[in-house]
Amino acid sequence: MMRAHPVEAIRAAEHPLLEAATAAGDPDAVMRVAAAGVAHHTAALLRERAGGVYGRSVLLIVGSGDNGGDALYAGAVLRGRGCRVEAVLLDPDRVHGRALRALRRAGGRTVVGGTGAVARTASTPDVVIDGIVGLAGRGPLREPAASTVAALTGAGVPFVAVDLPSGVDADTGTVHEAHVRADVTVTFGALRRAHLLASPTCGRVEVVDIGLAGLRSGPQTMFGPVRAEVGRAWPVPGPGDDKYTQGVVAIRAGSGRYPGAAVLCASAAVAATSGMVRYVGPGAADVLAGRPEVVCHPSVAEAGTAQSWVVGPGAGTGTGAAADIDAVLGRGRPTVLDADALTCVASHPVLLRSASAPVLLTPHAGEFDRLTGGWDRADRPGALRRYVAGLRDRGIEATVLLKGRVTLVDDGETTWAIDAGSSWAATAGSGDVLSGVVGALLANGMGAGGTPAWPAVAAAVAHGEAAQVAARRTGGAGAPIGAGDLLSALPAAISALRGA
C-alpha cells in the first residue's frame, strides 16, 4: 500500500538530513539531490512529449525559498544536458541565491516576473517546471504567478511540479481555483497527503530518494491501495467452497418508484463474488428477470441467514423504510447503509443505536451534508474523521465511505484515499452498484476481524476500474457510460485487478 504523510512529519524527517548537510559545509546538498531528480523526470517528459532533451526549451517559474531553489538547481542540470533554460523570477529579492547563481553559471537566463513575463521569454517552452510555492503554500496562486500559469496552461505546455502543484494545499488536498495542473509531480522521500487527495491535479507522481529516514506512520498518515494488492485479496472460490462458505449477502433495496436500484445493487453483488444473494423488497420480479439466481424474500423478518446486509438504494424514506433499517441493524451483521437509508439516518440518527455490528455508511457529498448538518468541503479528510469520531464517541462502530473522484474511507483510525482514475462513474445508479459490491465482499469475510474499511476500499477500486473498462469499450478515448454499462464491465475489471 502507499503511505502519504502530513507536512509536519515530512519536515521532522528531513531535519536531520539538512542539519548534517549544513554541518558538513554544504547546506544545499540535499536540495541538489532533489533537483537532480526533478531534472531526470523532466527529461523523461521531454522525451515523451517533445521527442528528446537536447535543444528543448525549459521554463522555470520560481518563487521564494527552497521550492524555487529546487527548480533553479534542476534548471542548471538541464542546461548541462543541452536544454535552453529560462527562469521567471516572481520575487527576485527573495530568490534562493546559491541556486540562482548555479543556473546563471550553467548559462541559464532569467526574466523578472510580472505581467507579460512569459511574453518576454525567448519562445514558448516545451515544458514548465513549477517552483512557485512548496509545502508551506496555502490558498490559490497570487499574481503574477496566476496569470503566468494561466497563459502557459492555455498554450498547452506540460508542467512538472516540484514537490506539489502550486495552489494545492499539502495536507488537506484542497485544489484552489488558481493552481497548477501538473502532468508530473516530483516529490522527495515520501508521498504527501495531497498526492492522494488531489491526485488528478498532481498527474503522475514520482518519488525521489533523498535518504529520508525515521519517517513513521502516525494518526494523520493516509493510505492508498495498490491495484495488485486489491487483486490478490479479491475472494475467489477454493476447492472446498460452496455457496454458503463464500458468504451470503442480503439486500433491501428498490421500490415501485425506483425498481432499477434493486436490479443494479443485487446484480453487482452477484458479479462481485461467487456466494449467494438474497433480496428483500418490491422489485423481486425485476431482479429475477435479470438475475434468476437471486433468492427473494417478502420481508426482512422472513429473510434467511446472511453474513452481511445492504440497505437503502431506492428503498424510500417512509416509516416502513426506517423500520426495516432498525430491524436489519438489530440482526448483528455488518451492514452497508446507502442512499435512502442515509436520508433516514440523517432525519433519525437514533436509528444507528440499533447497530450491534459494524456499519458502513456510503454517502456522496450531498448525503454527507445531510448527515453532518453542513461540513467543511475544503478539508474532506478532516470533516470525515470528525464525523466518524463523533459516531464512535456515541458507541457506534461506524466506517464511512465518502464518494468522489477521489473516494475517502475512514474507520476512525485509518483514512484511505482511492482515485477512481476517471470521472466516468459520475452517473445515476453507479452508487447502487458500489453498495452491492461492498456488501458481497463483507459477506465473504474480507473484513473479518476488523472494520468494513478494507472491503470498502477494494470495492471502490474495482468500481473505478469497471467505469474505465466500460468507457473504453466504446473505442478511442472513451465515452460517457451508464450504471448498467459499469455493472456489465465489473467482471472484466475484477479480472484485470487479479492480473495486475
Salt bridges, closest charged atoms under 4 A:
GLU14 OE2 - ARG192 NH2 3.65
GLU19 OE2 - HIS15 NE2 3.10
ASP26 OD2 - ARG32 NH2 2.46
ASP28 OD1 - HIS96 NE2 3.71
ASP28 OD2 - ARG98 NE 2.78
GLU48 OE2 - ARG49 NE 3.62
GLU48 OE1 - ARG204 NH2 3.82
GLU86 OE2 - ARG109 NH1 1.96
ASP91 OD2 - ARG94 NH1 3.56
ASP163 OD1 - ARG192 NE 3.15
ASP169 OD2 - HIS176 NE2 3.16
ASP183 OD2 - ARG49 NH2 3.10
GLU206 OE2 - ARG204 NE 3.04
GLU293 OE2 - ARG291 NH1 3.17
ASP324 OD2 - ARG252 NE 2.85
ASP338 OD1 - LYS403 NZ 3.20
GLU367 OE2 - HIS364 NE2 3.34
ASP410 OD2 - ARG385 NE 2.90
ASP419 OD1 - ARG405 NE 2.56
GLU465 OE2 - ARG227 NH2 3.07
